[in-house]
């Protein structure tokens, strides 16, 4: 699965590393939030451990 499987609608928010988009999966039309981050900015700010921890946390969440 990659970015081509989604239709990007609009930006929900912006942060220090990138953007959060509202997207729709093309084949099912379900809506999701997709976080797009810049690896360069993460390395420049020495925030790799923080991003890895966030990824692990989000992997365990189920909503709703």
C-alpha positions in Angstrom: 0.0 0.0 0.0 1.3 3.5 -0.9 0.2 7.0 -1.4 -1.3 6.1 -4.8 -4.0 4.1 -3.1 -5.5 7.3 -1.6 -7.1 10.5 -2.8 -5.7 13.5 -0.9 -8.5 15.9 0.0 -7.1 18.7 2.2 -4.6 19.4 4.9 -6.0 19.0 8.4 -3.0 20.4 10.2 0.7 21.2 10.0 3.5 20.5 12.5 7.3 20.7 12.9 7.9 17.7 10.6 5.2 17.8 8.0 1.4 17.7 7.4 -1.7 15.7 8.3 -4.0 15.1 5.4 -7.6 14.0 5.1 -7.6 11.2 2.5 -10.0 8.7 1.1 -9.0 5.2 0.1 -9.8 5.0 -3.6 -11.4 1.5 -3.7 -13.5 1.8 -0.6 -14.1 5.6 -0.2 -13.3 5.3 3.6 -11.8 8.4 5.1 -8.5 8.4 7.0 -6.0 10.9 8.4 -2.6 10.4 6.8 0.5 11.9 8.4 3.2 13.0 6.0 6.6 13.7 7.6 10.0 14.8 6.3 12.9 12.5 7.2 15.4 15.3 6.7 13.7 17.5 9.3 13.5 14.6 11.8 17.3 14.0 11.4 18.1 17.7 11.6 16.2 18.1 14.9 17.6 14.8 16.3 14.1 13.5 16.9 14.3 10.0 15.5 13.5 8.3 18.9 10.5 10.5 19.4 9.1 9.7 15.9 9.7 5.9 16.5 7.9 6.1 19.8 4.9 7.9 18.2 4.8 5.3 15.5 4.7 2.5 18.1 1.9 4.2 20.0 -0.2 4.9 17.0 0.2 1.2 15.9 -1.5 0.1 19.1 -4.5 2.5 18.9 -7.9 1.4 17.5 -10.5 4.1 17.0 -13.5 3.9 17.1 
